[in-house]
């Protein structure tokens, strides 16, 4: 699978386009609140593919009370005894919410399967039932969007090596990442089977090359905006009121300690 070989996008162009898209995401947010809409966005992809950066680009100018990011920790003992998708269901959006899953129930088809945290039987069983689960989600009135970020081998290596050497990014590197790095083709096989089983007409997968992070982020946001039938809701004209008069108040030296 070859990545787009065109020139990388420069920062100035990216920031200008992102600014315009952020305004549209705010309009989508206000529409979701006004209309009681439910939007669920799933992000999957290889380690180092840029899922976190894409999610940050989406959410940095909207309200976290509307755009909720869900990144679940490893399951508890109780959760391990449940139906696999059960622990994800309480996090699905209610009316007026956009929920973004930074990895999702598809952990079972990817990380867990490749790294041996579930059996082949469990992985195949998950792939058999997940289309029906997603059909129920969509039939409940939820807009479900699933994105796969695909990074090339060389770019993945560069990004993971950067995590090793950059003290600002070392927190992104886990022992699991190092184990996963060596299993490129196991992940490719798992990805291919996941797509064959769960790329449905009601919940299709959308794939994006992410070697150029900026282009990938813009493409994803543009696709979200084109997939959600939002309209800017009516908004009253805002005018600042006059401030009250001091009525004899004099500014006090109220703090002993100032910083900055």
N, C-alpha and C positions, 0 to 999 in steps of 0.2 A: 504494500500500500504506500504510494508515494505522496509526500507532502507537497503543498503548493510551493513552487520554487520562485515565486515572484518576490520583488524587493520587500523587505520588512517596512511596516508603517512607522513613520517618524512620530515622535511624541506630540509635536504641535498639532498635526493633523488629527491624531488620536484624541487628544484632549478636547479639541473643538467638536468633533463628532460625538464624543461621549457626553459633553455638556448638553447638546441638543437632545440626545436620547434620555438623559436623566430627567429633563423636563417632561418628556413623554411618559416615563415611568411614574412620575408624580401624578400625572393625569390618570394613568391606569390605577394608581393607588386610590385616588379620590373617587373614581368610578366604582371600584370594588367596594368601598365603604358605602357609597350611595346606593348601589344596586344589590348589595349583599352577595356579591359573587364569590366563588370559591376557586382558587387557582393553586395547583400543586405542581411544583417543578422539581424534577429528579436530576441530579448530576452524578454521573459515573465516568470512569476513565482510568487509564493507567496512572501509577504513581508518577508525580511530576508533570502531569498533563495540564495543570493550571486550573483545577476545579475551584480552589479557594480564591484565586485571583478573579475568576469570572464571577463568583458569588459576591465578592467584595465590590466589584464594579457595578453590579446590579443594585446592591443595597446601600451604598454609601450616601445616597441623597434622599432616601425614603424613610418612612417611619418603621422602627423595629416592632411596633405594635401591630402593624399591618403585614409587613414583610418579615415573617419569622423564619429564621434559619435553624434547621434541626440537624444536629450531628451527634448521633447517639453513641454512648460509650459501649464497651463490651457488655453483653447481656449478663444479668444477674443469674443466680442459681434458679430462682423462680421463673425468670423469663425463658431460660433454656428448656424448661418443662412445658412451655406454652406452644401453641401452634406458631410456626416461625414468624409469620407476618403480623402476629397479634400485637407485638410491642410497638409497631409502627402506626397502627390504626388510630390510637388516641391523638397522634400528632397531625393527622390530616386536617385540612383547613375547615373552619366554620365560616359562616357567611361574613364577607368583608375582610377575608384574610388571603394572603399569598404565602404559602409555605414552601420553602426551598429545602430539599433534602441534600445535604453534603454527604453523599453516599446514602444508600437506602436499603430496602429489602433485597436489592440485587447483590448485596454482600454475599449472600448464599451462592449465587451463580458465579461469583468472581473470587474474591479474597478467600472466603471460607473453603471453597472447592479446591482452589489451587494449593492453598497452604495446609490442607488436610484437617480443617476444623469441622468439617462435616463429611459424611460418607457420600460416595457416588450416588447411592440410592436416595439420600436426602436431597442432593442437588437436583437430580432428575425429577423427583417428586415436586420440588419447588417450581421447576420450569413447567411442569404440567399444569399446576394450579394457578400460577401467577396471571395468565391471561384472564381467567374468570374473576380473580380478585380485582384486577384493574378495570374489567368491564363493570363490576359493581360500583367501583369508585366513580367512573365516568357516568354511569346511569343515575348516580345520586346528584348529578348536576355539577360535578367538579371538572374543571378544565385541567387535564393531566398532560404535562409536557415532559418528555424524557430526553436528556442530552448525554451523548457519549463524546468525551474529548479524547482525541487520538493524537499522541505525540510520537515522533520518530525516535528510533533507537539512539542516534547520536545526540539529539537534543535532550532526551531523557537523561542520558549519561552526564551531559554538561550541567543540567539543573541539579541532579543529585550530588555531583561533585561540588557544586557551589554551596549546597547545604552543609557539606562537610567542612568547608573552609571559611564560610561566612558566619561569624558569631551571631549575626542577626537572624540567621535562618536555621541554626542548628536544631532548634526546637521542632522543626518540620521533619527531622530525620529520626526515624524509629528503627529498632532492630528488625521489625517487620518489613520496612522499606528495603533494607539490605537483602533480606531473604527473597523478597519478591523480585528484586532487580535481576536476579540470575535466572528467573523463570519466564522470560519474555514469551516464548512460544506456548508454554502452558496457559498463560493468560490469553494469548491469541486464540487458542482452541476454545477456551471457556467463553471468551467474548463472542466468537462465531456461533457457538451453540446457543448462547443467550439470545442473540439477535434472531436466530432461526425460530426460537420458541416464543419470543415475546414481542416481536415487531408486528403488531396487529393493526387492523384498520382503525380500531377505537383508541389505541394507545401506541402509536408508532414511535420508533426511535429516530432521533435526529443526531447525525454524527458531524463533527467539525474537526478539521485539522487545527492543532493548537501549537504548532512550532512557532508561529507568530502569535504571541499571546494577545496583542492588541487587536489584530484582525479577528481572532476567535471571539474575544469578548464582545466586540461590536456586532459580529454576525449573530451571536446568541441573543443579545438584547433586541436587535432588529427582528429576529424571528419570534421572540416572545411577544413583542408589540404587534406583530402581524397575525399572531395566533389567538390573541385575546380580543374579543369584539368590544373594546372599551370606547367610551365617548366622554369627553370632558363634561362633568355635571355642572348644573347652574351654580354660580358663585356670586355672592353679594359683593358689591363694591366696598372695599375696606378703606376707612379713613381714620387716622389716629385722632383720639380725643385730646383736648387740651389738658395739660398737667395742672394740678392744684397749685394754689399760691402757697408760699412758705408759711405765712401767718406767724412770723416771728421766729421760725426755726432757724438755728445756726448749726452749720456742719460741725459735728463733734470729732475729736481725735479718738475714734472708737476702737482702733486696733493697735496693739503694742507691736505686733510682728507682721511685717509686710515682706513679700517675696517678689522678685521680678521687677 
